[in-house]
């Protein structure tokens, strides 16, 4: 059973067998075989999802699940397994300053994957890669031509040749590779063409009989390379030439290198007795396969499988976001749907050979268990797991870091806002205090190259307001095109769109706004950003319809600066005249304005962290509130209490106060009596909103319940927070 992950039983379950056991043929953490699903060839499994959903953690767990240890503590694989991060630095550029014509991320990835697959496996012989060895040497040989640093060439060559050497306790690892490297360098140092001499010497070494008979296959396998004319040496030279040519020619050569890796693996699993010593299928894990060598590896595997070049390797890749361009026809299944059977059958296209399973957020129960496991030696506040799940939406990374912070700072765990600004140490014995929790989370959840822009644009609601912010607060070269590109980037990374917000993910948006608030000690950037939004919505540009959209969004940003008077006045004055649904949507929008600890008009932090919203909502400050002259005092105070109640229960950084929820219900019930024409909708909201708040859901405006009381028309505001039913600032309704 999986030991550190939560909510991923569909992958790791043993009895009955989960997806991984059925694909690999071996139970995780055990040497017991499992009946193979899709014996003719498994699908390429792709785990998708946004940042922080645990894709890398799943691959790390797969690695551990198929790696055991001997009594001496030596790692022994239960089946050949390799894991690479396609965004790792080693795949970004060549290791030296050589010409890029003889190197690519795919070339490097194949070398690293093969190195890991040669590691010892329990009760089975060591894998070797003669075909891949010959291909990798042929490609790199052109860079070695004319170089005088023979030591470096020798090191690179030995590293590749070690893919074809069987280590044992009777021989020193690398002896054969070093011997062959000397022969290759000597042969290539002659007067003939360097690449041809290197290829010929390599083929000769692989066929000398110093290795197993199967490893002589390069002498015959590369004869089938296109236009090789049955000559293995010519085939390798053509492969090297195509690789150096770049473009589609290089992609063709890389496909042959991937095919060489898979052919070597197929050899190891065929022949007399191989089924007795090799259990299950080999496993190759590609993290962040949307970048670096990932796309080339996925394309090569899927295209070959579609062309009938079958293999038995279990490829598991992760991609950031909901999908990948190369997976258009892939079969898609929710993770629970593949727990017992994949119901997968390939079609005619290469991408149909893939099975995409998005990783879902964790459930409240999973969050409770994870917090308990992390805080094993401290007792967090009883409602801390619920508050954590409500804030993070079940994001495993967010849950883990918040739980770690609560363990290190139990005295601050009563307030998520304070906990997010506390510093967190991620390693035992870490010398410094670490970064604030919100900064650590943003380093992992937000694109690093766009963190500054996102910090500002988190306050925007759509294209128009984001463009206004970009023009006022970001460099001149960003502009509206940068805004559009960033919105596409967010969608590609799996950050969903949400009506009324430029950054759709509530957890990420909260962290970004917290960063914006704390960038300067006097909160200058926070004030100027919201003042820019106030000016933008005061102008009302881009709207086809007027109030409540423009006014509501302007007041939303005034609330973010701590100015509540105008919002109360607007809701009070609009209550008798605005359609009930539109009025409730306005109230709900205003209640989602960000709220941080109070500071005065000059930006200085106030002492303490008192949240005055509960006091206002419960009527404790009514005596000190003087409504404007001529205003119904009872209605004014009721609206003021209601706004602060909605503001408190909607705040992701605090748990809804049950007393405030009761007051919320009461105030809406009283308002339903004051306006009979919209009473049914107000009555329904009085019942729905406290339930939503206590359950950790956004407040939902109920649909009409069939009581046609004369207020069924919502003035065109049935969907969304904005006046056009779009993103709230007219980006769907701009002229």
Secondary structure, DSSP 8 states (H G I E B T S, - for coil): --SS-SS-HHHH-TTTT-HHHHHHSB-TTS--B---SSTT---EEEEEE-TTSSHHHHHHHHHHHTEEE-TTS-EEESS-EEEEETTSGGGTS-SSS--GGG--HHHHHHHHHHHHHTS-BTTB-----HHHHHHHHHHHHHHHTT---HHHHHHHHHHHHGGG---BTTB-TTHHHHHHHHHHHHHHTSSS-HHHHHHHHHHHHHTSSSS-GGGGTHHHHGGGSTT-TT-HHHHHHHHHHHHHH-HHHHHHHHHHHHHHHHHHHHHHT-STTHHHH--S--EEEEETTTSTTHHHHHHHHHHHHHTT-----EEEEEEEBS--GGGTT-EE--GGGGSS-------SSGGGGEEEEE-----HHHHHHHHHHHTTTS---TTHHHHHHHHHTT-HHHHHHHHHHHHH-GGGTT-HHHHHHSEE--STT-SS--EEHHHHHHHHHS-GGGHHHHHHHTT--SHHHHHHHHHHHS-TTTHHHHHHHHHHHHHHTT---BTTBSS--HHHHHHHHHHHHHSSTT-HHHHHHHHHHHHHHHHTTT-SS-TTHHHHHHHHHHHHTT--HHHHHHHHHHHTTS-HHHHHHHHHHHHTS---S-B-TT--B-SS---HHHHHHTTTTGGG----TTS-HHHHHHHHHHHHHHHHHT-TTS---HHHHHHHHHHHHHHHHH-GGGHHHHHHHHHHHHHHHHHT---------S---S----TT-SSSSSTTSSSSSSTTS--
